[in-house]
Amino acid sequence: MKRLFIFVPVLLLAACAGKTVKKEELAKVKKAAIIGLEVQQQKSVSAGDIVGAALKTNKNGASPHLRQESSHIDPIYEDAANKLAKQTGWKVLTIEQVRNNPAYKKFFDEKTHGFHQGAILNDRFDLFAPTGVLDSFAIMTTKHETLEELAKALGVDAVVYASSVVNLNNNSGWASMVGKGEYHPNSNLNFYVLDARSGEKIFVDSANGPKVEEGARNAVGIADVDKLNDLARTATALSLDMVMKDLNTKE
């Protein structure tokens, strides 16, 4: 099937979700599913950076970004599901239960093939999502009626989506423009819980997490991708912990 995309400019990199906590509605939730998750992960270095450093020009721009499936995001999903279940007492579906559900698989296919919307993001970032799971923008642009049908098929009272923006935080001056220096990433996390019956956002929160203490050093144009992926997971976990403190349905 030929793909046709519409790309929509969104300021997810700097977005703040604000805060909403509707305790009465949250207390009615017994079962939930994370149906959208993404990590916007800053790149360590690119050819454009090296050229930009030589010419003293800013090569940062914006362009269409499609979700890239990456197995290093799967543990982030699992961590979010486990922490959500522990914090709330809800039964939270596993990643396997979500992506293997026939209705979700159909929804996923409709959102990733043919005519659909995509986001325009900063060129310094990659847009990663777990294997078989949609990015949060795909959920944000879905009609409530569709989400309600999906939630019914999943057998849940609430659906959840989240977006983590991982910044490398390289403060090495000019050296950082060609990938030198030491990175200590942090995550800006937006987290949403929607009542599956009303479509109402019953929990919305954001957190600017701390920098990861452990760093990763890089030489010119060379980055330890596995190490950076590990640090991205750690950074997201730290911001997720901050959000979970505000999601207390047991009081």
C-alpha positions as CSV (number, residue, x, y, z in Angstrom):
1,M,0.0,0.0,0.0
2,K,1.4,3.4,-0.9
3,R,1.9,5.7,2.0
4,L,0.7,9.3,2.2
5,F,1.6,11.4,5.1
6,I,0.6,14.8,6.4
7,F,3.1,16.4,8.7
8,V,1.9,18.7,11.4
9,P,4.3,21.1,13.2
10,V,4.2,20.4,16.9
11,L,6.2,21.9,19.7
12,L,6.7,18.7,21.6
13,L,10.3,19.4,22.4
14,A,9.4,22.3,24.6
15,A,5.8,21.4,25.5
16,C,4.6,21.4,29.1
17,A,1.5,19.3,29.6
18,G,0.3,21.3,32.6
19,K,-1.2,19.4,35.5
20,T,-4.6,17.8,36.0
21,V,-5.5,15.3,38.7
22,K,-9.1,14.2,38.9
23,K,-9.1,11.9,41.9
24,E,-12.7,10.8,41.8
25,E,-12.4,9.7,38.2
26,L,-9.1,8.1,38.8
27,A,-10.5,6.1,41.7
28,K,-13.0,4.5,39.3
29,V,-10.3,3.0,37.1
30,K,-9.5,-0.6,37.6
31,K,-7.7,-1.6,34.4
32,A,-5.6,0.5,32.0
33,A,-3.4,0.2,29.0
34,I,-0.5,2.3,27.6
35,I,-1.4,2.6,24.0
36,G,1.2,5.3,22.9
37,L,4.7,5.9,24.0
38,E,7.6,7.8,22.4
39,V,11.1,8.9,23.2
40,Q,12.4,12.0,21.3
41,Q,16.1,11.3,21.7
42,Q,18.7,13.9,20.9
43,K,21.4,12.8,18.4
44,S,25.0,12.9,19.6
45,V,26.5,14.3,16.4
46,S,25.8,14.5,12.7
47,A,27.6,15.5,9.5
48,G,25.6,18.7,9.6
49,D,27.1,19.5,13.0
50,I,30.6,19.1,11.8
51,V,29.9,21.3,8.8
52,G,28.1,23.8,11.0
53,A,31.1,24.0,13.4
54,A,33.5,24.7,10.5
55,L,31.3,27.4,9.0
56,K,30.0,28.7,12.4
57,T,26.4,28.3,11.3
58,N,23.4,26.8,13.0
59,K,22.4,23.6,11.3
60,N,19.4,22.9,13.6
61,G,16.1,22.9,11.7
62,A,12.8,21.0,11.6
63,S,11.7,18.3,9.3
64,P,9.1,15.5,9.1
65,H,9.7,12.6,11.6
66,L,8.2,9.2,11.4
67,R,8.3,6.9,14.4
68,Q,11.2,4.5,14.4
69,E,10.8,1.2,16.2
70,S,13.6,0.5,18.6
71,S,14.0,-2.4,21.0
72,H,15.7,-0.1,23.5
73,I,12.4,1.7,24.1
74,D,10.6,-1.6,25.0
75,P,12.1,-1.6,28.6
76,I,10.8,2.0,29.0
77,Y,7.3,0.9,28.2
78,E,7.6,-2.0,30.6
79,D,9.0,0.2,33.4
80,A,6.1,2.7,32.9
81,A,3.5,-0.2,33.0
82,N,5.0,-1.7,36.1
83,K,5.3,1.7,37.9
84,L,1.7,2.7,36.9
85,A,0.4,-0.6,38.3
86,K,2.3,-0.3,41.5
87,Q,1.4,3.3,42.1
88,T,-2.3,3.0,41.4
89,G,-3.2,-0.6,42.1
90,W,-4.7,-0.9,38.6
91,K,-4.2,-3.9,36.4
92,V,-2.1,-2.6,33.6
93,L,-1.8,-4.6,30.4
94,T,1.7,-5.8,29.4
95,I,3.3,-4.6,26.1
96,E,2.6,-8.1,24.7
97,Q,-1.1,-7.9,25.6
98,V,-1.4,-4.5,23.9
99,R,0.5,-5.1,20.7
100,N,-1.0,-8.6,20.2
101,N,-4.6,-7.5,20.7
102,P,-6.4,-7.8,17.3
103,A,-8.1,-4.4,17.7
104,Y,-4.9,-2.7,18.6
105,K,-3.0,-4.3,15.7
106,K,-5.7,-3.1,13.3
107,F,-5.5,0.4,14.9
108,F,-1.7,0.3,14.6
109,D,-1.8,-0.7,11.0
110,E,-4.3,2.1,10.2
111,K,-2.0,4.7,11.9
112,T,1.2,3.5,10.2
113,H,0.1,2.8,6.7
114,G,-1.8,4.8,4.1
115,F,-3.1,8.3,4.8
116,H,-2.2,9.6,8.3
117,Q,-0.7,12.5,10.2
118,G,2.9,12.8,11.3
119,A,4.8,15.4,13.4
120,I,7.5,17.9,12.4
121,L,10.3,17.9,15.1
122,N,13.7,19.4,15.6
123,D,16.3,17.8,13.3
124,R,18.6,17.1,16.3
125,F,16.2,14.5,17.6
126,D,15.1,11.0,16.6
127,L,11.6,9.8,17.3
128,F,11.6,6.3,18.8
129,A,8.7,4.1,19.8
130,P,8.5,0.5,21.2
131,T,8.1,-2.4,18.8
132,G,4.5,-2.6,17.7
133,V,3.4,0.4,19.8
134,L,2.3,3.8,18.4
135,D,3.9,7.2,19.3
136,S,2.0,9.6,21.4
137,F,1.2,12.0,18.5
138,A,-0.8,9.2,16.8
139,I,-2.9,9.0,20.0
140,M,-3.3,12.7,20.3
141,T,-4.7,13.0,16.8
142,T,-7.2,10.2,17.2
143,K,-10.9,10.8,17.7
144,H,-12.4,9.9,21.1
145,E,-14.9,7.5,19.5
146,T,-12.0,5.5,18.1
147,L,-10.2,5.4,21.4
148,E,-13.4,4.4,23.2
149,E,-13.8,1.4,20.8
150,L,-10.2,0.5,21.2
151,A,-10.4,0.6,25.0
152,K,-13.5,-1.6,24.9
153,A,-11.6,-4.1,22.8
154,L,-8.7,-4.0,25.2
155,G,-11.1,-4.4,28.2
156,V,-9.7,-1.3,30.0
157,D,-11.2,1.7,31.8
158,A,-8.4,4.1,30.9
159,V,-5.8,4.6,28.2
160,V,-2.4,6.1,28.7
161,Y,0.2,7.8,26.5
162,A,3.4,9.5,27.2
163,S,6.3,11.4,25.5
164,S,9.8,11.6,26.8
165,V,12.2,14.2,25.3
166,V,15.8,13.2,26.1
167,N,18.4,16.0,26.0
168,L,22.1,15.0,26.0
169,N,23.3,18.1,27.9
170,N,26.7,18.4,26.5
171,N,28.2,21.6,28.0
172,S,31.6,21.3,26.3
173,G,31.3,24.5,24.2
174,W,32.6,24.4,20.7
175,A,33.7,20.8,21.2
176,S,30.0,19.8,21.6
177,M,29.3,20.8,18.1
178,V,31.4,18.0,16.7
179,G,30.4,15.4,19.3
180,K,33.2,15.8,21.9
181,G,32.6,16.1,25.6
182,E,30.6,14.2,28.2
183,Y,26.9,13.7,28.0
184,H,24.6,13.6,31.1
185,P,21.1,13.2,29.6
186,N,17.9,14.3,31.3
187,S,14.2,13.7,30.3
188,N,11.3,16.1,30.0
189,L,8.3,13.8,30.3
190,N,4.6,14.4,29.5
191,F,2.2,11.8,30.8
192,Y,-1.6,11.5,30.1
193,V,-4.4,9.3,31.4
194,L,-7.7,9.4,29.6
195,D,-11.0,8.0,30.9
196,A,-11.9,5.5,28.2
197,R,-15.6,6.1,28.5
198,S,-15.7,9.9,28.4
199,G,-12.4,10.7,26.6
200,E,-11.7,13.2,29.4
201,K,-8.1,13.7,30.5
202,I,-8.2,12.6,34.2
203,F,-4.5,12.8,34.8
204,V,-2.0,15.1,33.0
205,D,1.4,15.8,34.3
206,S,4.9,16.7,33.2
207,A,8.3,16.5,34.8
208,N,11.7,17.9,34.0
209,G,13.9,15.1,35.4
210,P,17.4,15.4,36.8
211,K,20.5,14.8,34.8
212,V,21.8,11.2,34.9
213,E,24.9,11.1,37.1
214,E,26.7,8.6,35.0
215,G,28.0,10.2,31.8
216,A,29.1,9.1,28.4
217,R,32.2,10.5,26.7
218,N,32.4,10.9,23.0
219,A,35.1,11.5,20.4
220,V,34.7,13.5,17.1
221,G,31.8,11.9,15.2
222,I,31.9,8.7,17.3
223,A,29.2,7.9,19.9
224,D,28.6,4.8,21.9
225,V,25.0,4.3,20.8
226,D,24.3,1.5,23.2
227,K,25.6,3.6,26.1
228,L,23.5,6.6,25.1
229,N,20.4,4.4,24.8
230,D,21.0,3.1,28.3
231,L,21.3,6.7,29.6
232,A,18.1,7.6,27.8
233,R,16.3,4.8,29.6
234,T,17.7,5.9,32.9
235,A,16.8,9.6,32.3
236,T,13.2,8.7,31.3
237,A,12.9,6.4,34.4
238,L,13.9,9.4,36.6
239,S,11.3,11.7,35.2
240,L,8.7,9.0,35.3
241,D,9.3,8.5,39.0
242,M,8.6,12.2,39.5
243,V,5.3,12.0,37.7
244,M,4.2,8.8,39.6
245,K,4.5,10.7,42.9
246,D,1.6,12.9,41.7
247,L,-0.5,10.0,40.6
248,N,-1.7,8.7,43.9
249,T,-5.1,7.1,43.8
250,K,-4.8,5.3,47.1
251,E,-5.4,8.3,49.3
